Amino acid sequence: MSSFKKIFDTYNWDTLEKEIYNFSGDDVALVLKKEKITLEDFKVLISPAAKPFLEQMAQRSNAITKKRFGNTIQMYIPMYLSNECQNICTYCGFSMTNKIKRRTLTDKEILTEVAHIKTLGYDHILLVTGEANKTVGVPYIKNAIALIKSHFSNISIEVQPLDQDEYETLIDAGLYAVLVYQETYHKATYKIHHPKGRKSNFDYRLDTPDRLGKAGIHKIGLGALFGLEDWRVDSFYTALHLKYLQKTYWKTKYSISFPRLRPHQGDVQPKVEMTDADLVQLICAYRLLDEDVELSMSTRESETFRNNIINLGITSISAESKTNPGGYSVEKESLEQFEISDERSTSEIRDMIQSQGYEVVWKDWDKSYFETAL
């Protein structure tokens, strides 16, 4: 049976960290002369030694992205269905220990939210819940997909990790993509931040993309939560995970997201700071490693940063996000999962993208072609 854990266990965090921090400017210059960037080269490009080469990396990232994706940026919107959760996660506003108002949307409330979202023009939706299997388990998610699938070209979810047969059930119901972030690939740090609940099982979460690949999902989203551990080492593990999955489940598409810790109820301070320049370096390094992977940017980041990142490799962006259940039209008081930074409207984000010479894409044409071909 294929499992990323077998590869993961052959690497050592401390060894990788020393390696990444010991590269020189000469190492970076040699890598940037290559046409094909490997995982070993990726280590070099995310190292401190690569910082002086950021402009060169950015120009190359821009050229690769335009060649592969054209002058297009896809837009999507998250819809939070529930903030109920059975896990303790130190960095999340939905954590079970937080004394907050909990709510889970009813069918009627889901459709009210959808009606508002459709007025904004969206055709891509990401359904998000806390990890509360009894309240928002597979039956609830399946029902939500059935309620809304006629309104969207594709439906993605970011919920608790599930078993393979459960994913197969949701795919049959109309599920297109699943986002599942490891948060950090450092096992000891992972345990500190996930002390209780099903999410505390590091290995089960690590194997989730394998279960998704075996279930035949169309797209898998990966990522680490920057701030919990050294972002460079976590990013190497994420890239290692990506390359394994692409080779093993080659029919599936992949995306990478770049969440940094944001203020929330609980307010854990980042262990390691990731600056804006660091994040630009990482985005460019991913694009140089892989010209096909979708790189996605959420509203966690500031207006200025999101304006500037459009030209540097990002292909997917959210706007006007509400991170509390019913936040678009139903509920103004329930707690948000985290504070967003870019609070501009969908139309303002669309205008910003177009002002930089890019076309906003609302529909996934690749998915439409894929289904027609079948």
N, C-alpha and C positions, 0 to 999 in steps of 0.2 A: 504493500500500500504506500502510495506517495505521501510524504509528509515533510513540510518545511523544517520541522523540529530536528530531523536528522542532520540537515545542513547547519541549522542554528547551533546545534551542540558541538560542532567542529570549530567554532569561533570562540575567542575569548575577548571579553569587553576591554580589559586592561591592556592587552596586547594591541588591539586595534587602536585604542586611544593614543598609546605611545607612538604607534606607526603614523597616524594622521598628523600628530603634532610635531613630527620630526622631519617632515618634507621640507625641501628648500625651494627657493625661487627657480633654480635651474631645473628641478623636477617638474615644476609647473610649466615652464617654457617648453620642455620636451613634450609634455602631454598635449599642449595646445597646438603643436605642429602635426599631431596625428589627425587623420580623417575619421577614424573609428575610435570612439571612447569606450573603454572597458570598465568593469567594476573596480579594478585596481587603479585605473586612471581617475575614477570618480573620487576615490579617497584623496587623491592629490588635489582635485578641484575644490573639495570642501575644507581643505586644510587652511590654517592661518597664513601659510606661505602664498596662497592664491589671491589674497586680498589686493595686492598691487596690480593684479591682472583683471580686475573686475570689469573694466571698460571693454577689454578685448573679449571676455567671456560674454558680456551683455550683447555686443554686436553680433557675435556668432549665434547666440541663442535666438535673437530676433530674426536672423536670416533663416535659420532652420525652421522656426515656428511658422514663418510666412510661407516657406516652401511647402510645408506639410498641411497647414490649416488655412492658408490664405489670410486675408485681412478680415478675420471673423472672430468674434467672441460670443460664446454661448451663455445665455442667462438662465438661472434657475432660482427657485425660492423654497426655503424650508417651511414645513407646516408641522408645528408641535401638537401632537395628539394627547399627550399625557405627561405630567411631571411626577407621577408616582414612581417610586424606585425602592428596591429591596437591597441595594448595595450601599456600602459606605465608601465614598470616594472623596478624598480630602480636598480636591480642587473643584468640585462640582456643586452648583446650587441645588441640584435635585437630590443630593446625598440623603440617605434615610435618616441621618441624625439631625438634619436641619428642620427646625420647627417652622414649617411653611404651610401655606394653603395649598392643598393638593386637589387636582381635578383631572378628569379624563373626559374627553369630548364625547358627546352622544352622536348618534347618526345625524340628527338634525343640525347640531352644531358643526359637525364636519362639513356638511353641505353648505352651511352658511359661510364658513371660512373659504371653501372652494369658490363659491359665487363671487366673493370679494377678490380673491386671487386672480380669477379669470378676467375681471375687469382691468387688471394691470397688464394683461397680455401673456402671461406665462403658460408654457406648454410642457415644462419640466418641473416636477415637484418632488421634494424630498420629505418623506414622512419620518418624524422623529418622536421617540418616546423615551421615558426612563426605562430602567430594566426591572420591570415588575411582571413576572411571567404569568401570574394568576389573573392580574387585571388587564394587562395589555399583551397577552400571549398571542400565539398563532391564530386562534379564532378571531380575536379582535382585529389583528392586522389584516387578515384575509378579508374580513367584512369591510374594512376601510378601503382596501384596494377595489373591491367590487363596487362600492359606493361611488368612487371617483374616477374609475379607469376610462369612462367614456369622455371625460373632460381633458385628459392629458395624453400626449404622445408617449411619454414614459413616466413611470413611477419608481422612485428609489426609496430605500429605507435606511435609517440609522437607528437600530434597536438592539436588544440583547442578542448575543450570538445564539444561533439555533443549530439543531442537528440537521444532517443532510436531507432526511426525508421531509423535515419541516420546510426547508428551503424549496424543495421540489414542489410541495403543496402551494407555496406562495408564487413560485414561477408559473405554475399552471393557472393561477388566479390572475396573472397579469403583471407580476413583479419584473422589473427591468434590471435594477442594479442594487447592490448592497454596499454601504460604507461601513467598514469596521476598522477602527484604529486601535493599534496595540497600546497606545499611550506612551509606553517606554519599553524598550527591549532589554532593559537592565532588570534582572529578576528580583534582586534584593530591593531596589527602589520601587519597583512595581508593587511589591508586597506592602511596603510602607504606606503607599497611597491607596491601596485597595485591601484594607484589613479584614473586611467582612462582606459576605454576599457571594453570589455565583461568580461575579467578576473577579474575585480574588484568585480564581483558578487560571494562572498564567498560561499553562500549556493548552487548556481548552480554547482560550481566546486566540492563542498563536495558531492553532490548527483551523480556525474558522474559515480563512480564505481557501484552504484545501477542501473543506466540506462544500463551500460555494462552487468551487471549480468542478468538483465531482457532480454537483447537482445541475450543472450546465447553465449557470447564471450568465447573462449577457455582459455585465460589467461589474468589476470589484474596485472599490475605493480603499486605498491604504493611507496610513499616515501615523505620525507620532505627535504627542502633545508637547510642544517645545517649552521648556522651563522646568520639567520634572528631572531631567538629566542632561548630560552634555549633548547638545543638538547635533554635533558632527557625528558622533558614534551612533546615536539613534538613527540618523539619516542614512548612514551606511547600511545598517541592518534593514531599514525600510527598502533601500535600493536592492539589497541582496534578496529580500523577500519578493520584490517585484520581478526580478529577473528569473527566479525560480518558478514563480507562477506563470510567467509568460511562456517559459519553455514547457511546463507541465500541462497547462490548460491554455493552449495556443489559440483556441477559438474565442476566448474571452477577452474583452477590452479592459483597460485598467486606467485608474485615475489616482493622482497623488494630491493630498491636501496639506496645508501648512498652518495648522492652528497654533497660536501662541497663547499662553495663559492670559486670561482676561479677568478683571474683577468679578467677584461673585459672592454669594453667601458662604462664608467660611474663609475666603481670601488667603489661600496659601501663596506665599511669595515664591517666585521662580528661584530654583536652586542655581540655575545657570542663565545668565542674560543672553538673549538673542537679539542683537541690534537689527535695525532696518537693513543695514549694509550686509549683515550676515544672511538675512533672509533672501535678499537679492542674489547673493552669491550661491545660495543653495538652489534657488529656482533655476538659475542659469546652468548650474552643474547638472541638474536633472535633465534639462533640455538637451545638453550636449551628450549625455549618456543615452537618451532615448527620444527620438524625434516623434514617436507616435503617441506617447503617453499623454493623457489629459492632465493638465496642471490647473488646479482649482483654487480660487481665493474667496474667502468668506468676508462678511461684514465685521469680523473681529478687528480688521485692520483699519487704519485711519483713512480719511478722504485723500490726503496728500499721497500716502503710500500707494493706495489703490489706483490713483490717477497715473502714477509713474510706472507701475508694474505692468500696465496694459501692453507696453511695447517690448517686454523682456521675457516672454515665454508663456505667460498665463493664457489659457484657452477657455476657461469657464469661470463665471463670477456670479455671486448672488447679490441681491439688492433688497432693501426695505424689509430685512428679516426681523421677525418677531420670535423670540426664543421662549415664549410662554404659551401654554395651550390656549387656543382661542384668541391669541393676541391681535389678529387682524380685524376681527369684527365682533367677537363674543365676549372676551374677558380682558379687562384692562388691569386687573389687580393681582392675579396669580404670579408667583415668583418666576423670573427669568432664569434660564440655565446659566447664562453669563451675560454681561453687558456688551452690547455691540458698540463699535466705534464709528463706523460710517453709517449715519442715519439718513442719508439722502433717499429721496423717492426713486422708484423704478424709472420714471421718466428722466430724472436728473442723471442717473447712472447711464441710461441709454444715450442721452445727449453727450455726456462726457466721452463715452466710447466712440460715438460717431464723429465727434470733434477731432479725434486723433486719427481719423481715416479708416476706422474699422466698421464693419457691418455687424449689427446685433443679430444673432441667430436664436430664434425661439424654439425651433423644432430640430430634432436629431435626424438629419437626413440619412446618416449612416444606418440608423435603425430602420428607417423606412425602406431603404434599398435592401437591407438584409432580409426583411420580411417578404419583400416582393420576390427576391431571388429564391426564397424557400417555396 
